[in-house]
Amino acid sequence: MKTDGVLFDLDGTLWDSTNGVTMVWNRVAQELCPGVRGPVEQQEVRSCMGLLLPDIGKKLFPGLSGERQQQIVDTFCAREVELLAQTGGQLYPGLRETLESLCRRFPLFIVSNCQSGYIECFLKAHDMGKFFADIECAGNTGLPKWENIRLVAKRNRLSAPVYVGDTALDGKSARQAGVTFVHAQYGFGACDDADCKINSIGELLTVLEK
């Protein structure tokens, strides 16, 4: 597969942080809106991964006003980055070795729909910063994922970028940005019309060699 740069989604593609994220959602819910809903389940959090934060607030707390949802989301974001910067998440098997091999051949990037500071948690907690040339997220720019993909590709002068993600939204975003999409089937979501599919992060090495 011809490429001059590989862009990655984060959640469901490089790591699974849902254990810590679920814990933070429940702490914030108990503090700010006790009794409004039952415990937030980890599978519920998985289904929210990749959504913009306001949409997550609507999904988890549909009975609350938009103002209250935003208050909960803002508090959650602050607590989440505090925790994940220390604890990290669960890395997918073979991730470090794959990134070490890839970064010797291509510049690597992360583009996510997360809040500001979240990608940095991944980089700090797992010492991953040395592998990536650039990062971007919706929390920094206020832009949808497809525009952030295009933004990173443009500012790094990529002519044939590849985006690797795990959901249908990732695939749609890649198509809107005009880049090749590789679906990480081991992640959180499904996608029927990817350009290529992988069952583990290590398979990406083989795909990019073709």
Buried (B, 14 or more C-beta within 10 A) or exposed (E): BEBBBBBBBBBBBBBBBBEBBBBBBBBBBEEBBEEBEEEBEBEBBBBBBBBBBEBBBBEBBEEBEEEBBBBBBBBBBEBBBEBBBEEBBEBBEBBBEBBEBBBEEBBBBBBBBBBEBBBBBBBBBBEBEEBBEBBBBBBBEEBBBBBBBBBBBEEBEBEEBBBBBBBBBBBBBBBBBEBBBBBBBBBBBEBEEBBBEBEBBBBBBEBBEE
